[in-house]
Amino acid sequence: MPVEPSLNKNQHIVLKWLKYPLNDIPNRFSKNYFAYVTCLFLGQAPDKVLKAYQELSPEQQLEVLAAFADLEMKEVAE
């Protein structure tokens, strides 16, 4: 069951960024969720994404992670 449609606006902003390649981000990492989280903690994500992420509760952050994992699992299965 996809969780993406039930996400709020801030969650969609963060999820959209998670789907974007890290090529344009300073100190680029390999494509994985933890690399993106590192960029968030280091303040290397776009301002819009940082602001949206800061507005998320811990539960909402987990929902974004679940949506990201769901998308990645579908991609791997193809």
C-alpha positions in Angstrom: 0.0 0.0 0.0 1.6 3.3 -1.1 2.0 5.9 1.7 3.0 8.8 -0.6 -0.5 10.2 -1.2 -1.2 10.6 2.5 1.8 12.8 3.1 1.4 16.5 3.9 2.9 19.4 1.9 6.2 19.5 3.9 6.6 15.7 3.7 6.1 15.9 -0.1 8.8 18.6 -0.3 11.3 16.4 1.5 10.3 13.3 -0.4 10.7 15.0 -3.7 14.2 16.1 -2.7 15.0 12.5 -1.6 14.2 11.3 -5.1 16.5 13.9 -6.6 20.1 12.9 -7.4 22.7 14.3 -5.0 25.0 15.4 -7.9 24.4 19.1 -7.2 24.9 19.0 -3.5 28.2 19.9 -2.0 30.2 16.9 -0.6 28.1 14.6 -2.7 27.5 11.1 -1.3 26.3 7.9 -2.9 22.6 7.6 -3.5 21.1 6.4 -0.3 18.8 7.7 2.4 21.5 8.2 5.0 23.5 10.4 2.6 20.4 12.7 2.3 19.9 12.8 6.1 23.5 13.7 6.5 23.0 16.6 4.0 20.0 17.7 6.1 22.0 17.7 9.3 24.9 19.5 7.7 22.5 22.1 6.3 23.5 21.2 2.7 19.9 20.7 1.5 18.1 23.5 -0.3 16.5 26.1 2.1 13.0 25.0 1.1 13.8 21.4 2.0 15.5 22.3 5.3 12.5 24.5 6.3 10.1 21.7 5.4 12.1 19.1 7.3 12.3 21.2 10.4 8.5 21.4 10.4 8.1 17.6 10.5 7.4 15.8 13.7 9.4 12.6 14.4 6.4 10.6 13.2 6.1 12.6 10.0 9.8 12.0 9.4 9.2 8.3 9.7 6.3 8.5 7.2 8.6 10.2 4.7 11.2 7.4 5.3 8.5 4.8 4.7 7.4 6.5 1.5 11.0 6.7 0.3 11.6 3.0 1.1 8.4 2.1 -0.7 9.6 3.9 -3.8 13.1 2.4 -3.7 11.7 -1.1 -3.2 9.5 -0.7 -6.3 12.5 0.6 -8.3 14.6 -2.4 -7.2 11.8 -4.8 -8.1 11.7 -3.5 -11.7 
